[in-house]
Amino acid sequence: MTTLEEMGIVMRAVPGPRAGVHEVADWYSRKAHLLDRLAGDLAGTEAVRMHRQAVLARRRAAKLMSPS
């Protein structure tokens, strides 16, 4: 799968307002994977920024899945 295809999949999979916690967490995980992939194609500050966004997306997914 190309990066462009993956971007399309992630964008079309944005959870709606009635989405369950698992669906939202899964989407954040997919987003993190995409951001890491994009960062791998970049260099310098843009790559660092993408990696940081991936970390934040993974944290959000983990927080959603953790017991309250």
N, C-alpha and C positions, 0 to 999 in steps of 0.2 A: 504494500500500500504506500502511496506517495504521501508526502507531508500535506499536500493540498487536499487529497482525499480525506485524510485524517481530520484536517481542519473542518471540512464540510460535515463529517459525521458528528464531530463534537458540537459544532454550531447548531445542527439540526436536532441534537439530543438535549438541548437546554431544557431542564425540567420546568413544567408549568406550575402555577400556584397551588395546584392540588396534589403535587407529587409527594410521594412518601419520603421519609428520611433516607432509606436505602437507595432510592433512585437518585436523590440529590447527592449523596455521598459518592455514589458510583460515578456520577457526572464529574464531580470535582477530581476524582482519581483519573478519569480519562483526560480531563483538562491538564492535570499535572504532567501526565505522560506526553501530551502534545507539546507543552511548554518546554519540557526537557529536550524533546526532539528538535524543536525550533532553536533552542539554545545551542545544540550541537552543530547547527549549520551557521552559527554566528561567531563573532569574536569580540573580545573586549567588553566594554560596559554593557552592550546589548545582551551578550551571552549571560553575563552575571545577573542582569535584571530579569531575564527569562527564567534562569535557575531559581532566583528568589521567589518569583511568582509561582513556580512549580512547588516549592517548599510550602508556601502559604496555602496553596490549593490542597496539598496532602494533609496539612494540619487541619484545614477545615473539614475534610472528609473524615479524618480520625475523630475530631471533636463531635461531629454528627453521629458517629457510630459508638461513641463512648456512653456508658450509662450516666444518666444525670444525677 
